[in-house]
């Protein structure tokens, strides 16, 4: 539902790409925080989860609709596919490194770990 509501501002996304991308990232982080907050307020689980899902859907629209125009600014010699592939590979590498660091911290915190 959030994607449908937010998609009507599609033309405005072209004018202020960086601001919408930043707003999308902030919405994604706030949605994730609301999801985590459901643990502390189980009686308000449904409203918090729905609001978090709405925020994350709005963030997905902002991210997906601003991604290509931002990548296009880096494509100096008509190599948009190359820029997109390298960016996705780099983001996969970063996510993998973060996940490995997290698992290392968890493994170190287990009883019996030195």
N, C-alpha and C positions, 0 to 999 in steps of 0.2 A: 504494500500500500504506500509506503514511504517513497519508493522509487517512482511510482506513478505521480504522486503529488509534486515531487521535486523536479521531475523531468520537464515540466512546463516552463521552467526557467532556463532551458537549454541555450537559447540565444544569448542570454546574459552571461553565461559561463565563458563565452569567447572573449568578452571584453576584459574580464579580470581573472585570468587563469590562475595566477599565483595565489590570489586571495581565496578563490574557491577551493583550490587544492589544500591550502592551509586550513580553511574551515572544515574541509572534509577530513583531514587528519585529526583535527581537534574533536570532531564529532565521533570518529572511530574510537579515539581514546576515552571519550566520555561514555560511549556505549559500553566499552569494555569495563570501565569502572563501575557503571551501573550493574552490569552482570555480576561483578564481584560483590557488590553491595547487597545482592539478594541473600547472601549467607548471613548477613547481620540483621536483616529484616525479613524473616521468613513469612510473616503475616502479610507483607506487601510484595510477595514474589511476583505475582501476575502483573501488576502495574509497572514494577521495575523492569521485569523482563521484556514487556511489550515496548516500553520506552527505549530500552537498550537496543532492541531489534530495529526500531524505527530509526534511531540515530545511526546505527551501523548501515542500514540500507541507504540513508541519505548520504553517508560517507562514501559508499560504494558508487553511487551515481556521480558524485563530485570527482572521485578518483578516476573512474573509467572514462568520463567525458573530458577530462582535462589532460589525460595521459598523452594521447597522440599529438595534440598541438604543442605540448611542452617538448616532447621528443623531436618534433619536427624542427624546432629551433636549433637542435644539436646536429641535425642532418644537413651538413653543408654541401655535400656532393650527391644529393638524391639517394642517400643510403639509410632511409628510415627503418627498413627491416633489420639492418645490421645494428643500428642503435637500440632498437627494441629488444633484439635477441641478447645483446650484451648487457643491457640493463636488467633484464629478467634473470640472466645467469648470475649477475652480481648480487641481486636481491636474494636469490636462492642460496648463494654462498654465505651471505651475511646471516640469513635465518638459520642455516646449518651451524654456523659458528656460535650463534647465540644459544641454540638448543644444546650443543655440546658443552658449552660453558655451564648452562643450567644443570645439565645432568651431572657434570663434574662436581658442582657445589652440592647437589643432593647426595651423590655417592660419598662425598667426603663427610657429610653430616650424619651418615648412617652409623649406628653403633658398631664399634669394632674397627672403624676406619682410622687410619693414623693421621 
